[in-house]
Amino acid sequence: MRPLMILGIVLVIAGIVALVVPYIVVTDTKQVLDLGPLSVEAKEQRVIPIPAVAGIVAVVAGLACVFMGRRRA
């Protein structure tokens, strides 16, 4: 396979995943207090939204790469 086609397939798959999964949850662990043997940690969850436009653009760009890769073959 040509590199352009591989890139296109990866972009299409990533775009479809971005359309199916609306957000990513990231958990951060921070050390709040450390007094010798006593340690207190806090976990904070952040939600990172994935815009639908990004998924659509990735799918369209991936299809364009696949089309251009097939055309050159």
C-alpha positions as CSV (number, residue, x, y, z in Angstrom):
1,M,0.0,0.0,0.0
2,R,1.1,3.5,-0.6
3,P,1.8,5.8,2.4
4,L,-1.0,8.2,1.3
5,M,-3.6,5.5,1.3
6,I,-2.4,4.3,4.8
7,L,-2.7,7.9,6.1
8,G,-6.2,8.2,4.5
9,I,-7.4,4.9,6.2
10,V,-6.0,6.1,9.6
11,L,-7.7,9.4,9.2
12,V,-11.0,7.8,8.3
13,I,-10.9,5.5,11.3
14,A,-9.9,8.3,13.6
15,G,-12.7,10.5,12.3
16,I,-15.3,7.8,12.8
17,V,-14.0,7.2,16.4
18,A,-14.2,11.0,17.0
19,L,-17.8,11.0,15.8
20,V,-18.8,8.0,18.0
21,V,-16.9,9.1,21.2
22,P,-18.0,12.7,22.1
23,Y,-15.4,13.3,24.8
24,I,-12.3,11.9,26.5
25,V,-12.0,11.7,30.3
26,V,-8.5,12.4,31.8
27,T,-7.8,11.7,35.4
28,D,-5.0,13.7,37.1
29,T,-3.6,12.7,40.5
30,K,-2.1,15.6,42.6
31,Q,-0.4,15.3,45.9
32,V,-2.1,17.7,48.3
33,L,-0.3,17.0,51.5
34,D,2.9,15.2,52.4
35,L,3.9,15.1,56.1
36,G,6.3,12.2,56.6
37,P,4.3,9.0,56.6
38,L,1.1,10.8,55.9
39,S,0.3,11.5,52.3
40,V,-3.0,12.9,50.9
41,E,-3.7,12.8,47.2
42,A,-6.6,14.3,45.2
43,K,-7.9,12.9,41.9
44,E,-9.3,15.4,39.5
45,Q,-11.2,14.4,36.3
46,R,-11.2,16.6,33.3
47,V,-13.5,16.1,30.3
48,I,-12.0,17.0,26.9
49,P,-14.8,17.4,24.3
50,I,-14.1,16.3,20.7
51,P,-16.0,18.6,18.3
52,A,-18.1,16.8,15.7
53,V,-16.6,19.1,13.1
54,A,-13.1,17.6,13.8
55,G,-14.4,14.1,13.1
56,I,-16.1,15.2,9.9
57,V,-13.0,17.0,8.7
58,A,-10.9,13.9,9.5
59,V,-13.2,11.6,7.5
60,V,-13.3,13.9,4.5
61,A,-9.5,14.4,4.5
62,G,-9.0,10.6,4.9
63,L,-11.3,9.9,2.0
64,A,-9.4,12.5,-0.1
65,C,-6.1,10.8,0.8
66,V,-7.4,7.4,-0.1
67,F,-8.8,8.7,-3.4
68,M,-5.5,10.5,-4.3
69,G,-3.5,7.4,-3.3
70,R,-5.6,5.1,-5.6
71,R,-5.4,7.6,-8.4
72,R,-1.6,7.6,-8.4
73,A,-1.4,3.8,-8.3
